[in-house]
C-alpha cells in the first residue's frame, strides 16, 4: 500500500490545500498520515477527517522579530525533529508532502534524515522562512505563482494551489437565499480571511449607504466582528465565517473585495471573479507582492490600504464594475487554476516505489 505523510499548519492557509488533496489520495488507496502540532489549527481541521491518522509533535514559531520565545523555541523544533524521525522511521512512507508553516520544519527534517522523498508547496510569490529552511531537502517545490517557481530554479514548478472540489459546486440561487437578496442587483462579496480584516471592515461599513445604492453587499467579516447595528440594513448581510455555505456565497457574487492572501487569490482566479484587492502589509509583505503580480498580469484591481477611504473605496469599486467584462474575458482565458491534479502528479513522480 502506498503511504504518504502530509504536514503543514499554523494557519488555515497552510492546511486547506492538504484538505483538498486528501479525498483524491483516499480514492487512490493511499494510507494517509499527518504530522502537526498538539494544539494548532491543523489538528482541529485534519484530525476529524476520516481516513487520516494524525501525529502531534513539538514545534516552535520562526519569528523575524525579537521575542523571548526565540530562545526556547529552537529546542522545541529540535525535539520535534527527533519525534518526526521516530514517526517517519516507523511508518516508512513513500513520500512526504509539506504545505509549509513552522510546523512543517521538524517533519521535513525528520523525513530528510530517513531519506524519504519530499515534495513541497509554496503559496506566496516569495518563499516563507519555513520553506526556505526546508528547500535543500525537497525534490520539487510546487508554487501558486509563476514568479516564485522561476526564483526557485530547477526545483520550482508552477502548479497552482490545490483547491477543494466543493468550491466549484456552489449554486447562485442558494447563495441569494442565504443572504436574503433578490438577485435583481449585482452582489459585492467582501472577504478578509478567517480572522477578518478590521480596517477594511470599518471602511466598507462607512461606505455602505453609497454601496447599497448599487450593490447588495455580502460581508464575511471574521469571527467576533459582527456589527449588531447593521443587522437589519437593507441590501447588507454579514457573516462571521462561512464554511459549507462558502461555495454558494461565491456563486452569487458578481464582484469580490478581498485581502490578497494566496489561497483567497487562488479561489478568486479559479472561480473567475473580478476582484478589488486590498493587500495587508505584513512583515514579509507577501500580500502586497501577491496583489502586484495579479495587477501586472491584468487579473485584478488593487487599492493600497494606505489610500483606502470610504470615497476611494467606492470609486475603486465603481471602476471595477466598469471593467468587469474585460476582467472576466481575461480570467476566462486563464489555464486551469486548480492545482490539485498537478500537485498529485508531482507526488506520484517523486514517491519511492517501495517502503
Secondary structure by P-SEA (a helix, b strand, c coil): cbbbbbbccccccccaaaaaaaaaaaaaccbbbbbbcccccccccccccccbbbbbbbbbbbccccccccccaaaaaaaaaaaaaaaaaaacccbbbbcccccaaaaaaaaaaaccbbbbccccccccaaaaaacccccbbbbccaaaaaaaccccccccbbbbcccccccaaaaaaaacccccbbbbbbbccccccaaaaaaaaaaaaaaaaccccccccccccccccccccccbbbbcccccaaaaaaaaccbbbbcccaaaaaaaaaaccbbbbbccccccaaaaaaaaaaaaaccbbbbbcccccaaaaaaaaaaaaaaaaaaaaaaaacccccaaaaaaaaaaacccccc
